[in-house]
Amino acid sequence: MSKALQYDAFNGTDQLEWRETVDLPLAADEVRVNVKAVSLNPMDWLLPENETVARTDFGLSLPGTFGYDFAGEISEVGANVTDFKLGDRVFGGNVKGSAREQMIINGINSREMFHTPDEISDELASTLAVAGMSAAAALHAVNLEAGDRLLVGGASGGVGTFAVQLARLRGAEVIGTAAKSTFDYLEMLGAQPLEYGPGVAERLQEVAPNGINKAIDLFGREVVELAQSLGLGQGQISTIVPYPAVPDDVILTGGIEGTKADMNEILTAIAAGKFQVPIAARFDITDYQAAIALQRGRHVHGKVVLRLV
């Protein structure tokens, strides 16, 4: 037996319970992970309150387990697994839920699990998968190149923090929309801050007189609509926000579309001190409701982490 943070109905996160669960047997293609840390993303609290999305888009069933991002150590290896071994430190994402002491995940040709470098802590590693791969996918969709002038919507959020820095690493100029209170944070990441809201088009002209040629929206639809008004079209705009009626010339992306090469780029940059992943707050797993409340506020500058040890 081991504990997991679970829910028995798709009616929100208030019903979550940290409780004992039965440990399932391991299949030949799987590994078992002792989870040490879990970081939060909007999808973590959206899925337990949206049954259609959870069942149809993610193939989830009840009881459900909270969380996606994780980091930990492999405690058991299936007979067919060769890429990972007992005792390996790993991180990644598990759509079936990561907020549990013992987690089973596919260990063969996995696009969702990576080795954790020695110089990266479990807490830091737990923040990388969803935000990093989502940011990379959004940038791939617009074929970002050195010299591009990129507008990022929601640049100070979790995915935005990764997108800004990845774009800068790849030689792009970055303008990021955010609240004024986050301007110092964005400048630290290497972006030109741009206040969102009414008048954003005029303010963009002031801070970027040469205009933009690529745009990614990580928060809503303001940047999508602004980019379209400026003449950007097919192949120049992407969003990770699946709002109703996403325009045909806007590419909707998801985290699974990032690659291992993208993650290796992030890990290399972190090791070289060229990439920052701020952790805004840390909570013990039993304080999960406080962590969720903070993350749901959508004004956190950095990641929120749940610690299981």
C-alpha positions as CSV (number, residue, x, y, z in Angstrom):
1,M,0.0,0.0,0.0
2,S,1.1,3.6,-0.7
3,K,-0.6,7.0,-0.6
4,A,-2.0,9.0,-3.6
5,L,-3.9,12.3,-4.0
6,Q,-7.2,11.1,-5.5
7,Y,-10.7,12.1,-6.5
8,D,-13.8,10.0,-7.0
9,A,-15.9,12.3,-9.2
10,F,-15.3,15.1,-11.7
11,N,-16.6,17.9,-9.5
12,G,-13.5,19.9,-8.6
13,T,-10.5,19.8,-6.3
14,D,-12.3,20.3,-3.0
15,Q,-12.9,16.6,-2.9
16,L,-9.3,15.6,-3.2
17,E,-8.0,13.1,-0.6
18,W,-4.5,12.0,0.3
19,R,-5.2,8.3,1.0
20,E,-4.0,4.8,0.9
21,T,-4.1,2.9,-2.4
22,V,-3.2,-0.6,-3.6
23,D,0.1,-0.8,-5.4
24,L,-0.5,-2.4,-8.8
25,P,1.9,-5.1,-10.3
26,L,4.4,-3.9,-12.8
27,A,4.2,-4.8,-16.5
28,A,7.3,-5.7,-18.5
29,D,7.4,-2.4,-20.3
30,E,7.0,-0.3,-17.2
31,V,9.0,1.2,-14.3
32,R,7.9,2.1,-10.8
33,V,9.0,5.5,-9.4
34,N,9.3,6.7,-5.8
35,V,7.9,10.2,-6.4
36,K,9.8,12.9,-4.5
37,A,8.2,16.1,-5.9
38,V,5.3,17.2,-8.0
39,S,4.9,20.6,-9.6
40,L,1.5,22.2,-10.4
41,N,0.0,23.2,-13.7
42,P,-3.4,24.5,-14.7
43,M,-4.4,21.2,-16.3
44,D,-4.0,19.6,-12.8
45,W,-7.1,21.4,-11.4
46,L,-9.0,21.7,-14.7
47,L,-9.2,17.9,-15.3
48,P,-10.9,17.0,-12.0
49,E,-13.7,19.5,-12.8
50,N,-14.2,18.7,-16.5
51,E,-15.3,15.1,-17.1
52,T,-15.7,15.5,-20.9
53,V,-12.1,16.7,-21.4
54,A,-10.7,14.2,-18.8
55,R,-12.4,11.2,-20.4
56,T,-12.4,12.1,-24.1
57,D,-9.1,14.0,-24.5
58,F,-7.0,12.3,-21.9
59,G,-8.5,8.9,-21.5
60,L,-8.9,9.2,-17.7
61,S,-11.3,7.3,-15.5
62,L,-12.3,7.2,-11.8
63,P,-10.8,7.2,-9.3
64,G,-8.5,9.8,-10.7
65,T,-5.1,10.8,-9.4
66,F,-4.1,14.5,-9.2
67,G,-1.0,15.9,-11.0
68,Y,1.1,15.4,-14.1
69,D,4.7,16.7,-13.5
70,F,6.9,14.6,-11.2
71,A,10.5,13.8,-10.2
72,G,11.7,10.8,-8.2
73,E,13.8,7.7,-8.3
74,I,13.1,4.3,-10.0
75,S,12.4,1.6,-7.5
76,E,11.5,-1.3,-9.9
77,V,12.2,-2.0,-13.5
78,G,10.1,-4.1,-15.9
79,A,11.8,-7.0,-17.8
80,N,11.7,-5.3,-21.2
81,V,13.0,-1.9,-20.1
82,T,16.6,-1.0,-21.1
83,D,16.7,2.8,-21.0
84,F,16.3,3.1,-17.3
85,K,17.6,1.1,-14.3
86,L,17.0,0.6,-10.6
87,G,18.0,3.8,-8.7
88,D,17.9,6.2,-11.7
89,R,16.7,9.6,-10.8
90,V,14.0,10.6,-13.3
91,F,11.5,13.4,-14.1
92,G,8.7,13.9,-16.5
93,G,4.9,13.8,-16.8
94,N,2.3,11.2,-16.3
95,V,-1.2,11.9,-17.5
96,K,-2.6,9.1,-15.2
97,G,-1.5,11.2,-12.2
98,S,1.7,11.9,-10.5
99,A,0.8,13.0,-6.9
100,R,1.4,9.6,-5.4
101,E,4.2,7.9,-3.4
102,Q,4.5,5.1,-5.9
103,M,3.9,5.7,-9.6
104,I,3.9,3.3,-12.6
105,I,4.9,4.7,-16.0
106,N,6.0,3.3,-19.4
107,G,9.7,2.9,-19.6
108,I,10.2,2.0,-23.2
109,N,10.8,4.8,-25.8
110,S,9.2,7.1,-23.4
111,R,8.6,10.7,-24.5
112,E,7.3,11.6,-21.0
113,M,10.3,10.6,-18.8
114,F,13.9,11.8,-18.7
115,H,17.0,11.2,-16.6
116,T,17.6,13.8,-14.0
117,P,21.2,15.3,-14.2
118,D,23.2,15.1,-10.9
119,E,23.3,18.9,-10.6
120,I,19.5,19.3,-10.7
121,S,17.4,18.8,-7.6
122,D,14.2,16.7,-7.6
123,E,12.2,19.9,-6.9
124,L,13.6,21.7,-9.8
125,A,13.3,18.6,-12.1
126,S,9.6,18.3,-11.2
127,T,8.9,21.7,-12.8
128,L,10.4,21.0,-16.3
129,A,8.2,18.6,-18.3
130,V,4.8,20.3,-18.9
131,A,6.1,23.9,-19.0
132,G,9.2,23.1,-21.0
133,M,7.6,20.8,-23.6
134,S,4.6,23.1,-24.0
135,A,6.8,26.1,-24.6
136,A,8.9,24.1,-27.1
137,A,5.9,22.9,-28.9
138,A,4.5,26.5,-29.3
139,L,7.8,27.7,-30.6
140,H,8.1,24.8,-33.1
141,A,4.7,25.6,-34.4
142,V,5.8,29.0,-35.6
143,N,9.2,27.7,-36.8
144,L,11.0,30.2,-34.6
145,E,14.4,31.3,-36.0
146,A,17.3,33.5,-34.9
147,G,16.4,37.1,-35.6
148,D,12.6,36.6,-35.3
149,R,10.6,39.2,-33.3
150,L,8.4,37.1,-31.1
151,L,5.3,38.3,-29.1
152,V,4.5,36.0,-26.2
153,G,1.1,36.3,-24.5
154,G,1.2,35.4,-20.8
155,A,5.0,35.6,-20.7
156,S,5.4,35.7,-16.9
157,G,3.5,32.5,-16.3
158,G,4.9,29.0,-15.9
159,V,5.0,28.1,-19.7
160,G,5.9,31.7,-20.5
161,T,9.0,31.6,-18.3
162,F,10.3,28.7,-20.5
163,A,9.1,30.1,-23.8
164,V,10.8,33.5,-23.3
165,Q,14.1,31.9,-22.3
166,L,14.0,29.2,-25.1
167,A,13.3,31.9,-27.7
168,R,16.2,34.0,-26.4
169,L,18.5,31.0,-26.5
170,R,17.6,30.5,-30.1
171,G,18.4,34.1,-31.0
172,A,14.9,35.7,-31.1
173,E,13.9,39.1,-29.8
174,V,11.1,38.6,-27.3
175,I,8.3,41.0,-26.3
176,G,6.1,39.5,-23.5
177,T,2.6,40.6,-22.3
178,A,2.1,40.7,-18.6
179,A,0.9,42.8,-15.7
180,K,3.1,45.8,-14.8
181,S,3.9,44.1,-11.5
182,T,5.9,41.4,-13.4
183,F,8.0,43.7,-15.6
184,D,11.1,43.3,-13.5
185,Y,10.7,39.5,-13.7
186,L,10.3,39.5,-17.5
187,E,13.3,41.8,-17.9
188,M,15.3,39.3,-15.8
189,L,14.3,36.6,-18.2
190,G,15.4,38.6,-21.2
191,A,12.0,39.9,-22.6
192,Q,10.8,43.4,-23.3
193,P,7.7,43.8,-21.1
194,L,4.4,44.8,-22.6
195,E,1.3,45.6,-20.5
196,Y,-1.7,43.6,-21.6
197,G,-5.3,45.0,-21.8
198,P,-6.9,47.9,-23.6
199,G,-4.4,49.9,-25.7
200,V,-2.0,47.0,-26.1
201,A,-1.6,47.5,-29.8
202,E,-0.5,51.1,-29.3
203,R,1.9,50.1,-26.6
204,L,3.4,47.4,-28.8
205,Q,4.2,50.0,-31.5
206,E,6.0,52.0,-28.9
207,V,8.2,49.1,-27.5
208,A,8.6,47.3,-30.9
209,P,8.6,49.9,-33.7
210,N,9.9,47.3,-36.1
211,G,6.8,45.1,-35.4
212,I,6.7,41.4,-34.8
213,N,6.7,38.4,-37.2
214,K,5.8,35.6,-34.9
215,A,3.4,35.2,-31.9
216,I,2.5,32.6,-29.4
217,D,-0.4,32.9,-26.9
218,L,0.0,31.1,-23.6
219,F,-2.9,32.6,-21.6
220,G,-6.0,33.6,-23.6
221,R,-6.7,35.1,-27.0
222,E,-5.5,38.7,-26.8
223,V,-2.1,38.0,-28.5
224,V,-3.7,35.8,-31.2
225,E,-6.2,38.6,-32.1
226,L,-3.5,41.3,-31.9
227,A,-1.1,39.3,-34.2
228,Q,-3.9,38.7,-36.7
229,S,-4.7,42.5,-36.7
230,L,-1.1,43.1,-37.6
231,G,-1.2,40.8,-40.6
232,L,0.3,37.7,-39.2
233,G,-1.2,34.5,-40.6
234,Q,-0.6,30.8,-41.4
235,G,2.5,29.5,-39.6
236,Q,3.2,32.6,-37.7
237,I,0.7,32.3,-34.7
238,S,0.3,29.5,-32.2
239,T,-1.6,29.0,-28.9
240,I,-1.7,26.5,-26.2
241,V,-5.2,27.6,-25.1
242,P,-8.0,25.5,-26.5
243,Y,-10.7,28.2,-26.5
244,P,-13.8,27.8,-28.6
245,A,-13.3,28.4,-32.4
246,V,-9.6,28.7,-32.6
247,P,-9.0,30.4,-36.0
248,D,-7.9,28.1,-38.9
249,D,-4.7,30.0,-39.4
250,V,-3.7,29.6,-35.7
251,I,-1.9,26.5,-34.6
252,L,-3.1,24.8,-31.4
253,T,-0.3,22.9,-29.7
254,G,0.1,20.7,-26.7
255,G,3.0,19.6,-24.4
256,I,3.5,16.2,-26.0
257,E,4.7,17.9,-29.2
258,G,7.9,18.9,-27.6
259,T,10.9,16.6,-28.1
260,K,13.7,15.1,-26.1
261,A,16.1,17.4,-28.0
262,D,14.1,20.4,-26.6
263,M,14.4,19.0,-23.1
264,N,18.1,18.4,-23.5
265,E,18.5,22.0,-24.6
266,I,16.8,23.2,-21.5
267,L,18.9,20.9,-19.2
268,T,22.1,22.0,-20.9
269,A,21.2,25.7,-20.4
270,I,20.3,25.2,-16.8
271,A,23.6,23.5,-16.1
272,A,25.4,26.4,-17.8
273,G,23.6,29.0,-15.8
274,K,21.8,30.3,-18.9
275,F,18.3,29.3,-17.9
276,Q,16.3,30.0,-14.8
277,V,13.4,28.1,-13.4
278,P,12.1,30.0,-10.3
279,I,10.2,28.1,-7.7
280,A,7.7,30.4,-6.2
281,A,6.5,28.2,-3.4
282,R,7.0,24.8,-1.8
283,F,4.4,22.8,0.1
284,D,4.3,19.4,1.8
285,I,1.9,17.1,0.0
286,T,-0.6,17.3,2.9
287,D,-0.9,21.0,2.3
288,Y,-2.1,20.4,-1.3
289,Q,-5.2,22.6,-1.0
290,A,-3.1,25.7,-0.1
291,A,-0.8,24.9,-3.1
292,I,-3.7,24.5,-5.5
293,A,-5.2,27.8,-4.3
294,L,-2.0,29.7,-4.9
295,Q,-1.5,28.2,-8.3
296,R,-5.1,28.8,-9.4
297,G,-4.6,32.5,-8.7
298,R,-2.7,32.6,-11.9
299,H,-0.4,35.4,-10.6
300,V,2.5,33.2,-9.4
301,H,5.9,34.1,-10.8
302,G,7.5,30.7,-10.9
303,K,6.4,27.1,-10.2
304,V,4.5,25.7,-7.2
305,V,6.0,22.4,-5.9
306,L,4.5,19.7,-3.7
307,R,7.1,17.7,-1.7
308,L,6.5,14.1,-0.9
309,V,9.6,13.5,1.2
